[in-house]
């Protein structure tokens, strides 16, 4: 997965969310973004009990992490996925936007290229 992200970044390809498929994904009754990226796509996947989805935003790479069962996810649990996906990237260089059912990490594209 990371090789795909790195190549897209080097090639200047915008990393987009997958097209919405209403047979697979539906908005949560209570919270947005719990099922974003559930559609098969080259920029998302699973690690253990967690699902992740990458999305490019101008000069930042947005990483969305949720639980496969859509239950509450702590920043500490999500950090395990981040450490797996971004080995060696200092956490001080990431911006965390915590939520209740999803965690959102932002990292500069140039930082990603420097460390991976």
N, C-alpha and C positions, 0 to 999 in steps of 0.2 A: 504494500500500500504506500509506504513512504517513498519508495522509488518512483511510483506513479506521480505522487505529489511533487517530488523534486523535479522530475522531468517536465511536468506541466509548468512549474514555476520558471525553470530555465528557458523553456520555449515560449514563455509569455502567454500561455493558454489560461483563460479564465476558468477557475474551478467553480462550477455551478452546481446548485442543488438539482436533484433529478426531477424530471417532469412528474407532476402530481398524478397519482393513480388512485382514484377513489375506491377501487376494489381492495386496495392494500392499506391505504392510509385514510384516517379520518381525524378531524380535529377532536381533541379531548373535550369532554364536557366541562372541565374545570380549568385546563391550562393549555396554552399554545405550545408548539414546538416539541411535544412529546413524541410524535410520530414523523417528524420531518426527516426525510431521507430514508425512510423504511423501504422504498422502492429499490430494487437492485441497481447499483450504479458503480462506476469506477472509483468514486471518492468516499465510499462508506463501507462499514463492515462491523464485525463484532469481535470482542475480546472477552472470553468468559461470559459473565452475566451482563455485560455492557455492550451498548451499541454506540458507534461513533459516526459522525458525518463531517466532512470537510466542506468548506465553502470559501471562495476567495472574495475578499471585500477590499477593493482599492489596493492599499499597500499592506493589508493585514490578511492573515489566514485565520479563519474562524473555525474552531473545532467544537462541535456540539457533542456532548456525551449524555446518554440517558441509560436507564436500566432496560433490559429486554422485557421485563415484566411491567414496565411503566410505573414502578413504585418510586418512593422518595429516594433521592440520590444525594449524598453529601459531597462537598468539595473534596474531602479526603479520599473517598471512594473513587471519584473521577480522576484524581491525581495519579492513581495507579495506572489508569489507561494512558494518561498523558506521558508518564514515565516510560511506558512500553512503546508508545508511538514516537516520542521525541527523546530517545536515549542521549544523554550528554548535553541537552539543551538546558541551560540554567533556568530554573523556575522564576528567577527574578526578572527575566526578560519577557515573561508572559503576563498578560493581563487577564484576570479572572473576573467574570461576571456571573456570580452565583445566583442560582434560582433554587426552587424546591424540588422539582422533578427532572431538571436538566442543569448541566453545568456548561458554561461557555468560556473557552479559552481563546485568546487572540495573540498572535505572534507575527512579527514582521517577516515578510517573505525573505528579505535579505538576511535576517537572523537565522532562519531555517537553512539557507544555503551555506552560511558560515559554519554552522555546527554539525550538519549532517552530511 
